């Protein structure tokens, strides 16, 4: 996880916003496909939500509010 955060911090604001849009779209797809699926899908949803939160935290630290 530390490496992932370091990689995110090295990205520009535009790259982070693009990745944020991509992850939000992916989260919508995961939620729509989960209907009764097992733990594997819920783990993907949880990891995607955490990654979105990390990006939002970095953007907020940089002074970009969404």
Secondary structure, DSSP 8 states (H G I E B T S, - for coil): -HHHHHHHHHS-HHHHHHHHHHHHHHHHHHHHH-TT--HHHHHHHHHHHHHHHHHHHHHHHTT---
